[in-house]
Amino acid sequence: MSLSPYFSSSAKVWDDIAWVYGIEEAGYAGWEIVSDGNYRLENPDCFHKVEDMLATTRLGASVHAPYGDLNIATLNDPIWRESIRQLCSCIEHAAPLTDRITIHPGYISPVGKMMPQKVWELQKEALRQIGRCASEHGVLACLENMISFKEFLCRLPEELIGMTEGIDGIGMTFDFGHANTIGKVGEFLRYVHKANHIHIHDNHGVSDEHLPLGEGTIAWETVGREVASRYTGGRIVIEGRSVEEAKKSLAVFRRNFI
């Protein structure tokens, strides 16, 4: 299967939407919409702007659900329910635009540290509810692996696979930038045939810098070769902060993901 490069920028969610024309001009096949700021899809005005943008380009779409202040693993029941509600609302409104939506796992709060098993159980139940919503709307909600902060759940490939396995409507987003912050790029590559969606960006193996491809320490030749030969999801989302970074990353992508 040929790989289609998409671009996403959470740094641009408050900008005028006209920047999206630049990624089509740069050669991208699609846009991953970060459903926040000016692109919050449950806001009718925002939705129509996004819909109009897609209608005036040839870009495909995927969606990243909101994640700020949400926690699908919290012991605080009203916050847990609200986190599920917001993710399901995003799924409902994103469904006319795409069949792939990335969601973040939860994290362990100070209270949660006293009941870690309960935290994992709450996340599993949240995913069952989110998965039912995704199935009803004909989309796959893809849980993403997280960065090196020890409070985050699903940093390891085995955790991500175990948490999502067997839940209808739930898939996995492998983020190789996140994997590099914990030194696990190779481990995620081992399971890349199981991924439903992929995010790529670069860093120096410590923090989540979201650098253009080639400006950090990830061996893109190795990653590109493995992904191109074993990943069946088609779309790969390059994350960055500007159209200029998008162009730099696309050049590296074209050299290596073949």
Wavefront OBJ file of the C-alpha trace (Angstrom):
o trace
v 0.000 0.000 0.000
v 1.322 3.460 -0.894
v 1.759 5.882 1.989
v -0.088 9.219 2.005
v 1.546 12.064 3.955
v -0.806 14.233 6.019
v 0.202 17.268 8.082
v -0.998 18.388 11.508
v -0.131 21.390 13.640
v -1.541 21.932 17.117
v 0.462 25.180 17.156
v -1.848 26.556 14.449
v -5.241 25.845 16.031
v -5.814 29.543 16.766
v -4.569 30.793 13.385
v -6.574 31.811 10.354
v -7.437 28.620 8.487
v -5.858 29.872 5.246
v -2.534 28.292 6.293
v -3.973 24.909 5.284
v -3.695 25.863 1.596
v 0.050 25.895 2.139
v 0.236 22.220 3.013
v -1.626 21.258 -0.148
v 0.738 23.445 -2.178
v 3.689 21.769 -0.440
v 2.507 18.372 -1.681
v 0.624 16.872 1.228
v -2.292 14.533 0.593
v -4.227 15.403 3.733
v -4.705 17.447 6.878
v -5.089 16.051 10.375
v -7.439 18.489 12.078
v -6.677 19.161 15.734
v -10.196 19.580 17.097
v -9.452 22.561 19.288
v -9.298 26.333 19.054
v -10.713 27.523 15.722
v -11.209 23.903 14.629
v -13.330 22.612 17.502
v -15.679 20.472 15.438
v -18.713 20.566 17.736
v -18.771 24.343 17.288
v -20.963 24.849 14.179
v -19.003 27.881 12.941
v -15.698 26.039 13.317
v -17.065 22.930 11.651
v -18.318 24.838 8.629
v -14.947 26.578 8.202
v -13.193 23.201 8.253
v -15.761 21.678 5.895
v -15.435 24.589 3.479
v -11.640 24.341 3.560
v -11.721 20.650 2.687
v -14.239 21.328 -0.091
v -11.906 23.884 -1.696
v -8.862 21.596 -1.650
v -8.110 17.991 -2.603
v -6.912 17.219 0.917
v -8.086 14.139 2.754
v -8.798 14.425 6.474
v -8.107 12.730 9.756
v -8.818 14.198 13.203
v -7.025 14.527 16.530
v -9.546 14.728 19.358
v -9.206 17.390 22.097
v -7.065 16.408 25.069
v -6.417 19.493 27.217
v -7.660 18.986 30.800
v -9.297 15.655 29.884
v -8.450 12.362 31.593
v -10.196 9.093 30.756
v -8.399 7.415 33.668
v -9.246 9.834 36.475
v -10.882 8.729 39.719
v -12.824 11.995 39.716
v -16.102 10.665 38.323
v -17.558 13.926 36.907
v -14.275 14.651 35.091
v -14.104 11.037 33.830
v -17.615 11.246 32.409
v -16.994 14.669 30.885
v -13.791 13.396 29.251
v -15.727 10.545 27.633
v -18.515 12.930 26.596
v -16.132 15.320 24.875
v -14.331 12.536 23.008
v -17.624 11.028 21.877
v -18.850 14.459 20.796
v -15.701 14.896 18.713
v -16.222 11.466 17.134
v -19.822 12.285 16.264
v -18.914 15.568 14.596
v -15.734 14.264 12.920
v -17.432 11.239 11.344
v -18.652 13.133 8.223
v -15.036 14.140 7.545
v -12.938 11.050 8.309
v -12.785 7.463 9.530
v -9.681 7.907 11.744
v -9.643 9.882 14.997
v -6.677 9.914 17.389
v -7.378 10.075 21.132
v -5.024 10.384 24.081
v -4.890 7.897 26.942
v -5.375 9.015 30.513
v -2.804 9.692 33.184
v -2.311 8.878 36.847
v -3.216 11.768 39.148
v -1.799 12.134 42.678
v -4.945 10.426 43.979
v -4.716 7.769 41.291
v -1.244 6.753 42.494
v -2.921 5.224 45.529
v -5.132 3.018 43.317
v -3.177 2.308 40.102
v -5.157 -0.796 39.137
v -8.409 1.170 39.375
v -6.943 3.799 37.056
v -6.243 1.203 34.355
v -9.739 -0.295 34.816
v -11.376 3.105 34.426
v -9.474 3.740 31.224
v -10.534 0.341 29.853
v -14.186 1.102 30.589
v -13.859 4.557 29.041
v -12.480 2.975 25.874
v -15.394 0.548 25.721
v -17.817 3.475 25.802
v -15.804 5.497 23.295
v -15.470 2.441 21.069
v -19.240 1.929 21.000
v -19.675 5.543 19.918
v -16.993 5.177 17.244
v -18.578 1.981 15.893
v -21.991 3.647 15.734
v -20.514 6.438 13.608
v -18.390 4.225 11.358
v -14.993 5.435 12.548
v -11.995 4.057 14.410
v -10.855 5.910 17.534
v -7.102 5.294 17.736
v -5.412 5.421 21.134
v -1.969 7.050 20.950
v 1.203 6.104 22.816
v 2.487 8.801 25.134
v 5.746 10.580 25.971
v 8.247 9.906 28.739
v 6.280 11.388 31.669
v 5.784 8.424 34.001
v 2.251 9.562 34.912
v 0.976 8.841 31.396
v -0.582 5.479 30.650
v 0.258 3.587 27.447
v 3.836 4.651 26.910
v 4.962 1.131 25.917
v 3.744 -0.799 22.873
v 2.657 -3.726 25.031
v 0.539 -1.395 27.183
v -1.089 0.170 24.126
v -1.821 -3.189 22.519
v -3.143 -4.715 25.733
v -5.368 -1.731 26.469
v -7.002 -1.633 23.013
v -7.156 -5.315 22.098
v -10.631 -6.715 21.644
v -12.526 -3.405 21.910
v -14.698 -2.719 18.877
v -14.237 0.769 17.453
v -10.825 1.252 19.087
v -7.501 1.103 17.240
v -3.970 2.376 17.793
v -1.974 5.424 16.687
v 1.780 4.782 16.866
v 3.616 8.055 17.482
v 7.320 7.546 16.771
v 8.287 10.947 18.165
v 6.700 9.986 21.475
v 8.367 6.562 21.301
v 11.784 8.214 20.911
v 11.389 10.098 24.218
v 11.426 6.726 26.019
v 13.958 5.034 23.735
v 11.413 2.599 22.281
v 11.338 3.350 18.547
v 12.606 -0.145 17.748
v 9.993 -1.766 19.971
v 7.169 0.123 18.255
v 8.579 -0.807 14.843
v 8.368 -4.465 15.869
v 4.593 -4.104 16.152
v 4.030 -1.577 13.348
v 1.915 -4.057 11.384
v -0.697 -3.686 14.165
v -0.896 0.132 13.894
v -4.033 1.724 12.446
v -2.587 5.231 12.179
v 0.900 6.767 12.505
v 2.284 10.110 13.702
v 5.879 11.168 13.037
v 8.024 14.097 14.187
v 11.541 14.387 15.581
v 13.290 15.079 18.908
v 16.543 14.345 20.724
v 15.217 11.457 22.786
v 14.436 13.403 25.955
v 11.455 15.720 25.496
v 8.595 16.035 23.007
v 10.174 18.771 20.862
v 8.088 18.171 17.701
v 11.021 19.050 15.433
v 10.985 18.644 11.656
v 12.094 15.211 10.480
v 15.876 15.003 10.376
v 16.523 17.608 13.074
v 16.551 15.146 15.983
v 17.967 11.690 16.642
v 15.407 9.362 15.046
v 16.894 7.158 12.304
v 14.302 7.907 9.625
v 15.920 5.616 7.071
v 15.269 2.644 9.360
v 11.830 3.823 10.452
v 10.795 4.625 6.886
v 11.910 1.274 5.531
v 10.073 -0.711 8.224
v 6.914 1.363 8.058
v 6.780 1.296 4.260
v 7.115 -2.481 4.182
v 4.844 -3.459 7.097
v 2.312 -0.710 7.907
v -1.080 -1.182 6.238
v -2.899 1.957 7.428
v -1.977 4.100 4.419
v -1.913 7.529 6.070
v 1.069 8.926 7.970
v 0.656 12.221 9.808
v 3.688 14.490 10.046
v 3.330 16.875 12.982
v 4.955 20.291 13.044
v 4.494 23.948 13.874
v 4.483 25.712 10.507
v 4.195 25.235 6.766
v 7.957 25.739 6.464
v 8.528 22.852 8.874
v 5.997 20.841 6.889
v 8.103 21.306 3.748
v 11.329 20.257 5.506
v 9.707 17.138 6.923
v 8.077 16.171 3.627
v 11.460 16.127 1.892
v 12.801 13.673 4.497
v 9.620 11.616 4.284
v 9.913 11.266 0.510
v 13.514 10.060 0.778
v 12.843 7.421 3.395
v 9.231 6.189 3.381
v 9.429 4.307 0.086
l 1 2 3 4 5 6 7 8 9 10 11 12 13 14 15 16 17 18 19 20 21 22 23 24 25 26 27 28 29 30 31 32 33 34 35 36 37 38 39 40 41 42 43 44 45 46 47 48 49 50 51 52 53 54 55 56 57 58 59 60 61 62 63 64 65 66 67 68 69 70 71 72 73 74 75 76 77 78 79 80 81 82 83 84 85 86 87 88 89 90 91 92 93 94 95 96 97 98 99 100 101 102 103 104 105 106 107 108 109 110 111 112 113 114 115 116 117 118 119 120 121 122 123 124 125 126 127 128 129 130 131 132 133 134 135 136 137 138 139 140 141 142 143 144 145 146 147 148 149 150 151 152 153 154 155 156 157 158 159 160 161 162 163 164 165 166 167 168 169 170 171 172 173 174 175 176 177 178 179 180 181 182 183 184 185 186 187 188 189 190 191 192 193 194 195 196 197 198 199 200 201 202 203 204 205 206 207 208 209 210 211 212 213 214 215 216 217 218 219 220 221 222 223 224 225 226 227 228 229 230 231 232 233 234 235 236 237 238 239 240 241 242 243 244 245 246 247 248 249 250 251 252 253 254 255 256 257 258
